[in-house]
Amino acid sequence: MKVLIIGNGGREHAIGRKLASSPKKPTLIFAPGNPGMEDLGSCFSVSPDDFRGLLTLAQVQKVDVTIVGPEQPLVGGIVDLFEANGLRIFGPDRAAAALEGSKAFAKDFMGRHGIPTAMYRTFRALEPAKAHLREVGAPIVIKASGLAGGKGAVVCMTLPEAESALQSMLGPKAMFGLAGSEVVMEEFMEGEEASVFALTDGEAFVLLPTAQDHKRIGDGDTGPNTGGMGAYAPAPLMTPELLEEASRTIIAPTLEGMRREGIPYKGILYVGLMITAKGPKVVEFNCRLGDPETQVVLPILQEDFLELILASLDGRLGDMKVAPPKEWGAVVVMASKGYPGPYETGIPITGLESVQSLTHSHAIHAGTKRMQGKLVTAGGRVLGMVGQGATLPDAIQAAYAGVEMVTFPGAQFRTDIAKKGLARLVT
C-alpha cells in the first residue's frame, strides 16, 4: 500500500513515523517532506499549496491513500479535487473544513446547534469593533476569523491591549491580511484548556488520546502566542467523565449538525476545549491533527493509526475501538532565536545523532533542511524532542534528555512543559 503524506512539519513527520510502524508496512511518500522524513520514505518537492502538482504526484505514484497534514490545503479544497479524480484522501472537504477556516462560521454554527462556547460578536470594520470593545470592556479574546498559523488569537487583559489587537487586524497595516479582515470578539473564559481529537467517518467517531498544548513562548505561559512550544498526553485534566460530557455535548452534536446542514465532516475533528466551572466549552475547532500535540498523541496510541484511517474512509469506524493509552508522552519544541517574531534560518544544528542512543526519546523535525550537506534550521519551530515513559515524570525527563543533546545558536525552549499536568496528578 502506498500512502502520500502532505506537509513538511513536525506533525507530518510524526504521522509518518507512526505509519511506518503499521503492520500493513506501507510505502510512504512525502510532499514535500523534510530531512527527518527521508529515513521513512521518499520525499518529492511539491508544495502543499500546489494542488495540481500533488494530484499528478498521487496519480503517477499510484498512491492508495493520501493524508493531509496542514490545514491550508484542507480549507482550500484539496479533498474535493482528489475525490473528483477518484482518489482516496483523508480529511474534510472544503465546506466542512470551514469549521477551522472561518471562526465566524464556526461560532455561528455552534450557535445554531446549541454547542457550548463563549459569547461573541463578529466585525469587519475597526470603528464598530472598538465601539463594542468600549461597551463590553476587558478581559476579552480577539481572533482573526481566517487561518493565521495558530497566532491569530489574542487574549487581551486590558483595554489598551484589545485596542492594539484590533488595530493590528483591522487597521491599515493588517498583520494577518485577509485572514484578519473579519474578527471574532468573544468573552474571556475562565478555566484550563485541553485538546481532544475525534477521528470520524461522518457519523461514528473514536477518540485519540487527549493532550495539552503550551501556546505562549515563555515559561509560566508568558509572552506572545506561538504555533505551540510543547505538549503532553494524555491530559490528566480530561477525566473519563469530562471526556464523556465533551463527546455528548460537543462532538456528537457537531457531527450531527454538519450532517443536517448537508456538509458531513470526515477526518480529524480537533476540538480545543476550555474546561470551565460550567463544563467544557469550545475554544476553537481545527480540521486536522494538532502541532505539536500529534508528536505525543500518536506515539502513545496503541491502535494501528493507518487502520483507523482506512476504517474512516470505508465508513466502518463504528466497528473500531480505541483503548486508553498505557504510556505518557511529552514533547519540548526547540525554536529559533526571535520566534515568534522575525528569525534567521540556515543555522547549523548539532547533536541529533546522539539522541538516537536514547531509549525513550526521539527527535521530530519541524523546520529543518540540508544545506551543503549539513543540517540547518529552516523555520521558527525547528525540532520537537519527544519523550515517552510509564509515568508523566518519566516522559518529561526523556524529552529534556533529548533537548540537552541538541544545540544550535540561539535555540530557545520552555523549561516547564507538562508542569500543569504534574500538579494535577499530585493533587
N, C-alpha and C positions, 0 to 999 in steps of 0.2 A: 504493500500500500504506500502510495506517495502522498505526503502531506506538505502543503505550502503554508508557511507562516509569514504573514505580512508584518513588517516592522523592524526596527533596528535598536530597540532599547532594552532595558533590564527586564521588563515584563515579557518580551518576546524571547529573550534568552532563557528565562525561567520556564516558559511554556515549552520551548524546545528541549530543555533538559528533562522535564517531566515526561514528555512524549518519547524521548529516547529510551526511557526505562519501561515502556509499554511492552507487554508480552507479544503484541502484534508486530513489533520490530519494524516500525515504519521507516521509509526513506524520507529524510527531512530536507526540505528546500526552504531557504530564507530569502526574502526580498525586502530590503537589501541586506539585512543581517549586519553583524559586527564581528570583530575578531574573536569574541567569546563563542560565537556560534559556528565558527569554522571547523571545530572538532566534532560537531554534532551532525553536520550535513553540508550541502552545497549552498553558497551564497551568490546571488545574482544582483547586480547593481541596478535594480529597478525601484524607483521611489514609490513610497506608499500612496502618493497622490497621482501617480501615472496609471490610471485605471486600465487604459487600453494596453499598456505595456505589461501590466500584471495579468490581464486576461490572456494575452498572447503567450506569456510565460507558462501559465497554467495549462493552456492548450498544447503547446509544444512539448512540455514535460509530461503530459498525460497525468496531471495531478488528480488524485481521487477526492481529496478534501482540502479546502482552504480555510485557514483560521486567521481572523483579522485581529491583530493586537491593539493598535491605537484607535482612538475614537474618530479622528478626522475622516478616514475612508468610509466608516460606517455611516456617519452623518451625511457624507457626500453621495452615498448610494451605490457603493461598490457591490453590495449584496444583490441589489436589483439587477446590475449589469451581469454578474456571474450567473445568476439564476435564469436570466433571459437567454443566456447562451448554454443552458443545460448543465452548468457546473454546480457541484455541491459546495456550499460555503457556510461557515458557522458564524452567525451574528444576526442582529436585527436589520431589517431593510431600512431605507431612508425614512419612511414615515414613522416607524417605531423608534428609530434612533433619535427622533426629536425629543424624547424624554431627557436626553443629555444635550442635544444640540440647541435647544431653546429652553432656558429656565422659565421663561414666561409661559410657554406651552405646558411645561411640566406642572407649574403651580396651578394653572387654570384646570388642567386635567385632574389634579388632586382635589381641587375644589368641587368639580363636577361629581366626583365619585366618593366624597367623604373620607379621603385618606388623610390622616393626621399630619399636619405640617404647620410651619409658622404662618401667622397672618402676614399679608403682603400687599404691595401695590406695584405696578409697573409704569415706567416713564420712558419717553423718548426725547424729551427736551429738558434742558438744565433748569430753567426757572421754575416750572411746575414741580420738579423733583425737590428743589430747595424749599419751596413753599410747604411741601408735605413734610420735609425734614423739620422745619420750624414748628410744625403742628404736633408731630409725634415725639420729637426730641431724641436723645441718645440714652443708652446704647442702641445701636441699630446695625443691621448687616446689609451691605450693599453689594450686589452681584452683577457682573456683566452677564447678560442673558445668553450670549453665544459662547463658543469654545474659547477658552483663554489659557489653556495649558495648565490648569489647576491653580492659577494665580488670580482668577477673576473675582474671588470673594474676599471682601474686606470687612473685618469685624471692627466697627468704629465705637469706641467707648465714650467719645466726646463729640460735640457738635462740630468743632473745627476739623477733626479727623474725617467726619462724614462729609462735610463740605468739600474737603480736599479730594476725597474719593469720587464724589460726584463730578467734580471739575475734571479729574483725570479721565473719566469715562465719557462724559457728555460734553466736555468743553472742546475748544478748538484744537487742542493737541491730544485728542483721544488716544490713550495709550493702548487700548485693545482694538482699535479700528472698528470694523463692522460688528465684531463680537460684543462691543460695549455700546453700540448705538441704541440699544434698549437695555435698561437696567431694572432689576428687581430689588425693591427696598422691603425688607422684611423684619419682623420683630426679632429681637435678640432672645434666643432660647437658652435658659439656664440648664446645665446638665453636662453629661460626658458623651463624647462621640464614639461610635463604633461602626465598622464596615461589615455588611452582610452581603453574601454573593449567592444569588439563586441562578442555577443553570436550568433553563426551561425550553420546552418544545412548543410553547404557546398555550399549553393547558396544564400539564403536570410540571412540577419543578422539584429539584433536590437542592439542598443547601450545602455549600462547601464550608470549610472551617471559617469561623469569624476572625476578624483581625482589628487591630487599632493602628492607625497611621499617626505620624508626627509631622504636621504640616509646616510649622514655623522653623526658621533656620537655626535658632539658638536654644540652648538648654533652658528648661523651665518654660517652654513654649513662648519664647521671646523673639522679637524681630519679625521681619516680613514673612508672608506665606511663600511656600515653595511648592514644587511638584510632589514633595514628600521626602523627608530626611531619614526615615526608618519606620519599621513596623514590627509587630509581633503577633503571633497567633498560637492558639485561639485566644480570644479576648475574654478574660475572666468576668468582665462586666456583663457579657451576654450569657446569662444563665439559661438553662433549658426553658424555664418559664417565660423569660423575656423573648427568647427566640420563637417560642410558640406564639406569643402575642404579636410579635412583628410579622410572622407568617400569616396570621389570621386577619390582622387589621391593616396590613400594608401590602405584602407581596401578593397574596391571593386576590385582593380587590384590584390591585394594579393590573394583573394579568387578565382578570375578568373584564375590567373596564376597557382595556385595549382591544380585547376580542369584540366587545359590544360596539365599539366605535369603528370596527372594521379594519383595525390595524394590529393583528395579533403579534405579540412580542416573542421572538425566538432568539436564543443565545444566552448571554450572561446579563442578568439584571443586577447591577451593583447598587445597593441601597446604602447611602450614607445616613446613619441614624444619629439623632440626639436622644439620649435617654433622660427624659425629664421627670419631674415629680408626678406628671400625669400620664406617664408611659412613653413608649418610643414614638418619635415623630421624625418625618423625613427631612433631612437637611438638603439632600440632592439625590438625583438619580444619575447613574452613569451606565452607558450601554456596552461596557466591556469590563475586563478584569482591572483591578487597581494596580497602580505602580507607585510605591514598592510592595504593596500587600501580596501581590502574586508570588513574589520571591519567598514568602514564608507560608502562604496558604498551600501552594502546590506540593512542596516537599513533604508536608505532613499529611496530605491527602492519601488515605490508604487505597482508594479505588484507582482503577485504570482510567486516567483522565480522557484518553482517546476513546475508550469505550463509552464513557458518559457523553462525549460529543457526538459520537455516531448514533447513540440512542436518541439524543435530541433531534438529530437530522431525520431519523427514521420514525419519529413520533411514538417511541416506545419508552419514554422516560418514566412513565408510570410504573414500569416493572423494575426500576432501579432503586437502590437504597445506598445511602452514604453513611458510613459508621463514624462516630465521633473519633477525632484523631487520638492516637496514643502518645504522640510526641509534641513538643513545643518547638516553635521556630522564632528566630529574631533576625532582623537584617538592619545593618548600620550603613547608611549611604555616605560615601566619601565624595565630596563636591569640590568644584574648582574655587579658587580664591575669587571673591567678588560675587559669586552666585548668592541670591537670585538676580542680582544686578549684572552689569557687564563683566565679562571674564575672558581671560585668554585661553586659547587652545594650543595644542601641539606641545604640551609639557610632558617630558618623559616620565613613564611610570616604571617603578622597580619593585621587586619583591613578590610578584604574583606567583612565581614558580614555587616559592616557599609555602604558600597556602595549600598547595596540593599535598603536602606532607601531613596536614592536619586531618584527623579522623572525622570530626564533626563540623567542619567548616568548609565552605566553598565560596568562590567569587563569582558574582554576576556582573557582566559588562553592560553598562548603561550608556556611557558616552566615551567610547574609545575608538581608535583607528591605528592602522600601521602606517608609519611614515619612514621611508628609507630603512625598512626592516625592523624598526623599533616601535614598541607600543607607546602611544602618547594619548593625551586627553583630547576629547573631541566634543565635549558638551559640558553643561553645568553640573549635572549629576553624572559622575564618572564611573563609579563602581558601587556595588552593593555587596557587603560582606555578610554572608548568611551563616548562622549557627543553628544547629539542631541539638535537642537533648531530651532526656527523660523528664526534666523539670524546666521551668522557665529560667531560673538562675543558670542552669547548665547551658541553655541555648544562648543566653546573653553573653556568658563567658566565652563560648565558642565563637560568636560573632566578633567580639572585640579582640580575640586572639588573632583572627584574620586581619583586622584593622592594623594591629601592631606590626604586622609583617610587610605591609604595603606602604610605599611612600611616593609622593610626587609633590614638588614645591607648591606651597600654598594650600595644600589639602585641608579641608575643613569638614568636621563631622560632629554630631552631637554625642555627648557622653552619658546621656540619661535615657537612652532608648529602653522602653518597657518598664520604666520606673513606676508608672501608674499601675501597671499590671501586677508588679511585685507588691505594691502597697495594698492592693485589693486582695491578693492572696493571703497576706499577713492578717488582714482584718477579717 
